[in-house]
Amino acid sequence: MAASLGRRRFLAITGAAAWGWAAGTHAQQPANMPKVGVLWHAGNAEEEGVYLLAFLAGMHRMGYVEDQNIRLINTFAAEQYERFESNAAQLVAERADVLVAVTLPAALAAQRATKTIPIAFVVVGNPVEAGLVNSLSRPGGNITGLSHLGLGISAKRIELIKNAFPNLKHTALLVNPKNVRFTETVIHESQSAGLASNLKITPIEIARPEDVETAFARMAKEGIDSVVATNDPLQQNERHRIFALALNYRLPTMAVNEQMAEAGALMSYGADNLEIFRRTFVFVDKILRGARPSDLPVDQPTKFDLVINLKTAEALRLEVSPLIIARATKLLE
């Protein structure tokens, strides 16, 4: 019943906007209304869930109302990253005034599609290493945006789960092979931290939703005793299934944000992704008012939250170290 009510609430909030996106154009729009094209990674508005709601909340917070003083052109890749290319080309053809690219693959596709239309990326780990910007303080070119990672955060997650459960020996690191640059960096950071903590780190690939069950079956065969998720959009979309399976296999889990902890992960450590999405329109607004992306420093999180799901700990019959509990930003009961 609660899930049904939540879904109805989502549809009520996004219904008008979703209708507009499907229709593409609306009658009696002002001729000079700015157009913002968005490259979403999921399959539709509902799959984007809480992040889309946060994005719209940020838009409203900056004084924008769809079809009154702004037009949104939303595209969805359905986790098929090759679609970002055609979706970006579509937004360029529709002469969007600003492109918003959600995730690194979307940002790279937008960067390839245009060198003139301003681009604001969202939830990109290391934009300098990825070749999106020249530096965090002076991006250069036509692209800037909001990062979601701090230096060494992948290593910190390994350190935290090992400190919480010192007896762990072998951790699965969930990665998406389609997100090549991000995945390579996370694997390197995590395995280095695992070596220092005497914890074996094995990358387990999840490239499609149907890979989730296969991944956990492999973990059981290889004697893996814990799981660390990464900041991959597919894992975010499949979070309920991932952490339900982890519970079924009795594996403690470390995730990347509070939404994953709420979905059943034992622990999470990361920035507030919802606030990052709410802040997106700060960049969009500045660009629409004439600011150049090259002059807008990349926004980086300065606060990282450690969330512990005590209900999951109880279900796993695990006692989290009191020292880790004391460090937690939030306890879910």
N, C-alpha and C positions, 0 to 999 in steps of 0.2 A: 504493500500500500504506500509506504513512504517513498519507495523508488518511483512508483507511478506518479505520485504527487510532484516529486522532484523533476521528473521528465516533463510533466505538464507545465510546471513553472518555467522551465527552460524554454519550451516552445512558446509560451505566452510572451516571454521577454524578447525572444528573437524572431517571433513570427512575422511581424511586419517587415523587419529588415530582410529576413530570409526570402520573403515574397518578392521584395524589391530586387534582391540579387538574382533570383531566378528569372525575373522579368527582364532584367538588364537595363531598361530605360523607363522613365516615368514621365507622365504628362506634366506640362507647365513647370519644368525645371528652369531656373534662371540660367541664361546663356553663359554667364561667367562663373558658374558654380565649379569650384575646384574638384578634381577627380583624384581619388586615392585608390590605387590598385594594390590588392593584397595577394601574396602568394602563400596560401595555407598549405600545410602538409597532409592533413587528414582528408577524408572523403566528402565531408559535408559540414554544415554549420553545427549540427548536434554533436558530431564526433569531436569537434574542436572544444566543445563543452565549456569548462570554467575559464579557459584561456580566451576564448572568443568573448565571453561575458566581461572579462577583465579589460579586454581591448576596447569594447564598446563603452564601458564605464569610464575609461580614460579619455575617450573621444568626447563623451558628454561633459566630463570634468573640465575639458578645455573649451567648452562652449560650442561644440559642434553637434548639429542634429541632422541626421541623414535626410536628404531630399529637401532640406530647408537651406542649409548653408554648406553642404558637402555631399558628394556622391561617392559611395563605396562601390568598387568593382572587385568582387571577391572571386578568387579561383581556388580550386581544390585539387591536390595531386594524388590523393588516395594512397599515400605512402609509396607511390611509384615515382621515384625521383626524376626519371627521364621526362615526366610530364611538366616539370618546372620549366623546361626549355620552351615548350609550346605555350604554356600559360604566361610566361614572361613576354614572349613575342606578342601574344594577344593584348596584353596591357600596354605595350609600346604602341601597337597599332591603334588602340583606342585613345591614345594620347593622354594617358594618365599624367597628372602633374607631379605625383610622388608615387614611388613604389615602396611598399612595405614587404620585406622578405623574411618569413618566419623559418628559421633554421639556416645552417650553413649551406646545404645544397641549394636552397632557394636563393640565398644571397649570391652565390656564385653564378647561378643561372641568370639572375637579374643583372649582375655585373657584365656578363657576356652579351646580354640583350641590348644594353644601352650605355653609352658613355656620356649622355647629356641629361637624361631624366634623373632627378635626385632619388637616391635610394636610402631607406632606413632599414637596417637589419635588426632582427630581434632574436634573442637567445642563441647567440653565436659565441663559441668558446674563446678562441684566440684569433681574432680577425687579422692581426699582423702576420702571424704564422701562415694563415690561410691565404694571404695575398689580397685581402680585401682592402686594407688601408695601409698607408705608409707607416703611421705610428698612431698610438692611442690619442695623443694630444693634438696632432695635426694629421687627420686622416688623408687629406689630399683627394683629388678626383671628385667623383659625384656620389660617394657612398660614406655613410657613417651609421651609428646605431647603438644598440644596447647589448653588451656582453652579459653572460650569466655565470661566468667562471672566474674564480680568482686563481692566482698562481699556486700550483700544488694541491688543488682541492681534491683531485682524484687520489693522490697519495694520502691525503688526510682521511678520506673515507676508509681506506684500507687500514690505516693506523687505528681508527676509532673502533672498527668491528673487531680487530684483533685485541685491543685493550679491553673491550667489553666481554669478550669470550676468549681468554688466553689459550684455551685448548684447541682452537681451530687449527687445521693443518692444510686444507685445500679449498680454495675459493674459486667459484665460477664468476668470471667477469662477463656480463652480457653486453655484446657489441653488435653493431649493425655494419656489415661489410660494405654497404652502399655509401655510408658516410665515411669515406676513406680517410681523409686528413684528420678528422676528429678522432676516429677510432684508433689510428696509429699513435696519436699523442697519448690517449687515455691508457692504452695497453702498455706503452713504455713507462709512463708515470706509475701505474699500478703495479707492474711487475718489479720495478725498482723498489717501491715501498714494501712489497711482499718479501723481497729478498732480505731487506733490512729487518723485517719482523718475523722471519722464518715461517712465512706463509706462502705456499705455492699458489700462483695465480694462473688459471687456465681460461683464455678467452673462449666464450661459447657464442656462436653467431645466431642472431635472430634477425633475418632479413625480411620475413613475411609473417603475418599473424599465425599462419599454420605451423611455423617453426617453433612456437613456444612449447608445445607438448614434447616435441622431439628433443628439444634442448634439455628438458628436465629428465627425460628418459636417459639421455647420455650422462647427465650428472650422476644418476643413480648407479650406472655401470662403472663410472670412474671413481666412485667413492668420494665425491665432492661433499663437503660438509657445511658450506655456506655460499651465499650468492650476493654479489654486488651489482646493482643496476648502474647504467650510465645515462647521461642526459640525452637520450635519443628519442625523437618524437614517437617512433613506433612503440617503444617500451612505455611511454607515457600513455598512449592510447590503449595498450593492452595491460595496463597496470593491475586491474582487478584480477585478470586471469593469471598473470605472472605470480602475484603474491598469494593467490588461492592455491596454486600448485606448489609454491614453496612451503606453504603451511601443510599441505597434504604430504609432501616429502619430508616434512619436519626439518626444514633448513632455515636458519636465521638469515635475515636479509638486511642489507644496507642499500638505501635508495638515495635519490638526489634532491627530493623536495617534499614538502609537507603533504602535497596531494597524493604522493605515492605512499606515504606513511598512513594516511587516512584510508587508502585502498588496501592496507593490510601489511605493508612492509614493517619489519620490526623496528628499524631505525632509518632516519634520513638525515642528510647533512647537505645544506646548500642554500643558495640565495632564494629570496621570495619571488618565484616566477610570476605570480599574479601581479605583484607590484611592477615588475619589469614590463609586463604587457600593458598595465595601466599607464606607464610612463611613455609608451611609444608615441602617443600623440603630442607629447612635449616636443619631440623632434619634428614630427609632421607639421605642427603649428609654426615652429620657427622657420622651417623651410618654406611653407606657404607664405610667410610674411617677408621672405626675401633672403634669409640666411643661406649661405652656401654650405653644403655638407662638408667640404674640405676644411671649413673653419669650426666645425662643431665637434668637440672631443668625444670620443667613444665613451659611453656611460658604463662604468663598471660597478658591480655590487661591492659594498664595503661591510655588509653585515651578513653573516651566515648562521643559519639556525640548525641546531641539533634537536630533532624531534624523535621521541621514543614512544612506540605503541605498546603500552603495558598489557593491553588485551591480547595482542599477538604473543608477547612474552609468556603470558599465562597459558595460552593455548599450546605453546611449544614446551611448556614446563621448564622455562629457562629463567634464571635469576641474573638480571643485568647488574653489572658491577655498580656498587653505590657511588663510586667516583664518577662513572659515566652518567648516572642518574643526576648527580649534583651539577654536572655541566650542561644538562639539557635545557634548551630554551623553552620546550613545551613537552608535556606528557599527555598522551592520548589514553583515556581510560574507558 
